[in-house]
């Protein structure tokens, strides 16, 4: 009987459950979607019960449609969407819809944190207080929903609530806890200083565990719902970006990962907390025990492309739209795009900046605009690569995952703009593979996550920069760098005018 582990990837729009054997092969998979609630501008919420219902449905479907039996599943772990706030009462029942990572109603609370804590906040957490993080959401509820706040006894992040419902045990892993910006990043413990200063009871913070740490077994109650065995061991899991880095084999500081989903991420492995990024990029504890990673986020990476396709090519496939960029040239025949269409996080923490097409003339075709979007997304990543290089990073390989890894054309554009070797994964499963690797390591199949990666992570074709093309891109990139500062006052004015209408 072949043993497998389950990797549960709890995303923003869907949950994907993968069964993976000891050779790192995906032997079964199922996915279920759920709704996003956006009742007001800037609000983004979900019903935590939907995560439980749809995960259970996906597990039952996986067991039904495959030859995998519950007895073959030895362990299970998670990757989860980061920063979302789930508030529980004294009976551990949900008090309100979960506020998600892309909920931006907390600008006032972020400013309050800055006014009270100042630069010391970055010293404690490794991050600046930004709208997406969990702590400002806690303060928003405290200030705007006092009745709810009075009942709140515990908070969790999305995957941690799902784990609680599957095991009956409350916990949060350190990688996801860093993203709350309520954790002391150096000690790996909740910051009593921040809790005291901001009026949050330290008792609200859940117990902390490592990603590969045992978190309990499947409970009797969840066994009845899902058909899983109570013999299955459950492990802490990780924030989706940490799990994605594990699944991509980002095991040393000479590699970086770029990921294009709705947002985009440039992620780097870090050995310690000594880098002085001062909150320009996020600094997080890793799924690897006692290790760290940093990441910069482009808020609308893949979303820029999906917006363009939906608006200008609704009846064509993504593959065809992306491939059409091959008809254009390096620099999109003199057209630049900045992907700030929902604001930006890094390196510019600016909720008011908006995107631009610069250089339009009467000769441009739609394929030039597609090329400009593809290049603009990667230029936004280059902003972050350059920041790392200025802080001593020396990459020899960049691992590309997500939407940007599905197109040979786009992979070559990445290699040329980064001026570095770019590889994709042979069997990319994203954060779900990282979740499975955490379970496999927790079970003792492998001694460390690094050992597990030797069996589970396999790179595909490598793309190398073409010297003359890389040189052209560096000249275009210098022009791209000027766009943010020069359009900032214009787009801020336009946004203010729009709000007043």
N, C-alpha and C positions, 0 to 999 in steps of 0.2 A: 504493500500500500504506500503510495507516494505521499510524503508529507508536504504540506503547503502552509504558507502564511497569508493572511489577508492584509492588504494595504487599503485603508479607507481614506480617500481624498475628499474632504468636505470643502467644496469650493463655494464661490459666491452665487452661482446659478445652478449648480448640480453637484451631486455626490457620485463619485466613481469608486467602485469596490473591485479590487484586483486580487486574484489568487495566484501566487507566485511560488514556484518550487525551489529546491536547493541550488539549482543551476541558474537561477535568476530569470527563468522563462515564465511568461504570463500564460497560465493554463486556462483561465476563465476570467470573465469580466462582465460587469453590469453597471448601468448608470441610471440615475433618476434625477429629474430636475425639480426645482421648487421656485416659488414666486418671490419677487422683490417688491417691497412696498415703498413707494415714493410719494407720500401724501402731500408734501410741501417741497418747494425748492430747497435743495441742500439736505433733505431728509432721505435716509436709506435704511430700511428696516426689514427684518424677517421674523417669522414666527419660529422659535426654536423647536417647537413640536414638529414642524415640517421636516427639520433635519433628521429627527428620530424616525418619523414615519417613512420618509423616502430612503433612508439608509437601510432600514429593515426590509423595505420592498426590494431594494437592489440586492441585498444578501439572499433573500428568498429566491429571487429570479436567478441569481448566480448558481445557487444549489439546484434549482429546477432545470436550468438549461444546460448544465455541464455534467460531467461524470464525477465531479468533486462531491465527496460526502462530508458531513460535519465532523466525522471522526478523523478525517485526514487533516483538518485545520488545527495546527498546534498553537499558533499565536496570531495576534492581531495588533496593529497599531495605526496611527493616524497622521495625516497631514491636514492642517486646517487654515482656513481664511483667518488672517490676523486681525487683531485690534477690536473685534466686535464685542460689545458689552451685553452680557446676559446677567440680569439681576435676579437673585433668589431670595425668598423669605425664609423664616425660621424652619419651615417644613421642606425647604429646598424646592419650592414651587416657583415657577417663573412669574415675575411681577409685571412685566411689560414686554413689548416686542424688542428684539435685540437690535441695538444700534450698530451698524456695520462700519467697516474700515473706510468706505467711501461716503460716509455721512459727514457733512461739513458744517453743521449748525453751530459748532463750538468755538468760533473765532473769539468771542468775548471771553470765554473761559481760558483759552490759550494765553490771551493778554494778561488775564488775572494771575496766571501761574508765573509769567515772566515778571510782572510787577512785584510779586511777593518773593520769588526765589532768585531771580536774576541769573547771572552766569553760573551760579552754583548748581542749577538744575542740570546743565550739561555735565558738570563734574560728577554728579551722582548717577545720572542715568545713561550718559553717553549720547543723549539725543536732545533736540529742542522740542518744546511742546507744540505739536502740530495738530490740526483738526482731526486727522484720521485716527490718532492714538486713543487708547481707552481712558486714561486719566481725565482728559477734558470732558469726556462723555459722562463720567461719574459726577463731575462737578456740575454739568448741565442738568442732570437729573436732580441733584441736591438743590439747585437753585430754582428749577422750573416745575418740579413735581415733588414737592415736599412730602405729600402723603405717601407716595411710592418710596421715597428715600427713607422715611421713618420705618417702613416695613422691611427694608433691605438688610439682609444679614450676611450675604456672600455674593461675590461676583465671579463669573467665569468667562472664558473665551469660548467661541463656538464649538471647537472640537472637544474642549474639556467638558462642556455640558453633555455632548453626545457620549463621551466616555463615562460620565457619571450615570447616565441613563442605562448604559450597557453593563456597568459593574456595580453601581450603588455607592461608589467611592468618589469623594471630591478631591481634586488635585489639579495643578497646573504645571506644565513642564517649563523649565527655565528659559528655553528659546522663545516660547510664546509670551512668557511673563515679562521679558525685557521689552517687548512691544507695547506693554501697557504704559510704559514710562513711569512706573511706580516701583520699579526694582532698582536696587543699588547694583549697578552692573559689575562692580569690582568684587563685592562680597557674595553676590548671587542670592541675596536675601531681600525681602521687602524693606523699603526704606521707611523706618519709623519717623525719621526727620520730615520727610515729605508728607506722610500721613498726618502728623501732628500739625504741621504748618497749614495744611489745606483742610483740616477738619474731617478727615476720613479715619474711621476706626480701623486700627491694624487688624482687628479680628475679622474684618470683611475679606481680607486677603486669604485665598485658599492655600492649603499646604503645597509646598513646592517639591517636584521630583525631577530627575534627569530624564531625558528623552528615552533612553534605553532601559529605564527603571521599570520594574514590575509594578503594575497599578491595580492588580486584582484579576479575578476570573470573570467570565461571563456569568451574570447573575441568573438565579432560577427564573425570575420574572422575565428577563430578556430572552432566555432560552425558549420560553413558551411563545414569545412574539416572533422570534427569528428562525428558530430551528437550529441554532448553533448549540454546541455542546458546552456545558459548564466546566469542562476540562480545559477549554481554550484560555490561555494566558494572554492578558492584555497589558500593553506597555505604553509608556507616557505619550510618545509621539512628538511632533514638532510643528512649529509654524510653517506655513506652506513654503516660504522661501528657504528656510533651513532644510526642510525635507527635499526641496528641489535641488539644493546644493549637494546633499547626500546622494540623491539619485543621479546627479550628473558627475559624480566623482570629484567634486571640488575639495581635494584633500590636502592641498598645499598652497602656499602663497604665490607660486609662479603661475597659477591658473586663475582665471576669472570666469564667471558665468554671465551671459546675457540671456534674458528671458523676455519674450514678447507674448503677453496675454492681453487682457483688456488694458492693463497698465504694463509698463516695462521696467525691468530690474537689471542693474549691473551689480553683481555680488562678488565679494572678495573674501577669501578665508583669512582670518587673523589669528595669530598665536596668543595675543594678549590685549590689554586695554590701553596700551601706551600711545597709539596713534592719535595725533591731535587734529582730528577732522572737525572738532568743535560743533558737531551737530549738523554740518552741511550734508553728510550722509548719515543714515541710521547705523547705529552700532548695537549689535545683538549678541547674546550668548548663543552658542551653536548647539546643534544636536550632538556633536562630539563633546564628551565631557571635558569641562575646563577649557574649552576653546571658544572662539568668537568668530563672527563674520560681520562685515559691514556691507551696506547696500545703498545705492542711490536709486530713486524711483522716478521714472517718467510717467506722469499720471495717465496720459492718453497715447500710448504707443500703438498697440493693436487697435485700440478704439479709433484712432485717427484713420487707419485704413478701413475699418468696418464702416465708419461714418462716411468716408468717401465713396465706398462701394454702394452703400445703401442709398446715398443721395444721387449718385451719377451713373451707377451701373447696377440697378436693383435686380435685373434679370440675368446677370452673368455670374459665373462661379468665381470664387475667390482666386482659384488657380489661374483662370483665364485673365482676370484683371491684373494680378501680379505679373504674369508672364508678358503682358502687353508692354511693361516697362522696358523690355528688351529692345523695343523699337526706338526708344529714346537713346540718349547718350549720357556720358558722365556729366553730372551737373544738370541733367534734365533740360538740355538746350538753354541754359541760362535761367533756370527757375529754381527758387528756394522755397522750402516749406518749413515752418516751425510748428511742432506738434503740441502747442499749448492750448488746445481747444477746450479744455476744462480747467485751465490754470496749470500750475506746475509745482512740483515738490523739490526736486534736486536737479542742478545745484541752486535753483532759484525757488525759494519757498514763497510763492506768490499766487494767491487765489484769484487775483484780478487779471493777470496776463492772459492774453488770448492769441490764438494761432494766426499765422500769416502765410500767404503766398506772395513772394516778392519776385518781381522781374517779368510779370506776364506781358507778352506781346501777341500781336495778331497771328503770328505763325505757330503758336503752341497748339499741340494736339492733346487729346485726353491722356494719351500714353505718357506725355511729358509730365502731366500732373501726377499720375500714378508713380512715376519714377521719383519725382520730387518728394512725395509722401514717404516712399521707402527710404530714400536717402536722408530726409529730415529726421525720421525716427532714429536712424543710426547716428546722425550728427548729435542728437540729444544724448545718446549713450557715450559718444566720444567726449562730451563735456565731462562725464564722470570718469572715464578712463584716464583722461588728462589729469584730473584731480588726484587720482591714485598715483600716477607716475610722478607728479610733483611731490608726493609724500613717500617716494622711494620704491614704489612697486616696479617690478620688472617682469612682465608677463611674457611667457613663451607660447601660451596657448589660451584661446578663449573658447569656451564651450557654449554653443548657441542652442537654446531649447525653445519650445513654443512655436508660435506662428512663423517666426523668422528663420526657423530651421527647416521649413518645409519646401523652400524654393532655392534651387541651386544659384539662380541669379542673385537673390537677396543675400545668400551666404557669401558669394564672391564680393558683393558690395560691402559687406561687413569686413571681410579680410582686407579690402583695399582702404576703407576709411580708418579701421583700427591699425593698419599696417602691421598685422600680426596674423599668425596661423589661427584659423577658425575651424572647429570641428563640430559635427553634430553627433547625436547618439544613434546607434544602430536600431535600438528598440526603445525609443523614448516613451516613458510613461510618466515623466514629470514628477511632481511631489509624491504621487502614489507609489512610485518605485522606492523613493526614500522612506516612506512609511513602512513598506514591506521589509526594507533593509533594517530598519530599527527593530521590527519584530523578530527578524531572523537573528540579529545580534543579541537581543534581549533573551532569546531562548537558549543561546549558547551554540547555535549552529556555527557561529564565527566568534573569534575572540574579541575583535574590534570592528567598528564600522569600516575602517580602512581595509581590513582583511575581507570583509563582505564585498567591498567594491571590486576587489580583484576578480570575483566570480560573477557579480551582477552587472557591472558597468562596462559597456563595450562601445568604443568610438567608431564612427563611420568615416566617410571620406573627409580628408583634410583639404581646406581651401587656403591657398597662400596668396599674399598680396602680389599684385603685378606692379613692378616698380614705377613705371610711368603713370599708371592709373592712380596709384597711391599718392604720387606727387601732385597730380591734378586735384585730388580730393582734399589734400591738405591746404591748398590755396583756396578752394571753395569753402572749406571749414572756417577759415579765418574770416570770410564774409559772413558766414552763418553766425559766428560769435558776436557780430555787431548788431544782429537783429533784435535781440531781447531788449537791450538798453534803449535802442532808438524807437521801438514800438511800444514800450511800457507806458509812457504817458498817453499815447494815442488810444491804446486799447482800454486803459483804465477810464478814460473819458467816455469812450463809446459804451462801455459797460454801465457807467453811471447814468448816461442818457437813456439807455435801454431800461434800467430799473425805474426811472422816473416816469416812463410812459404808462 
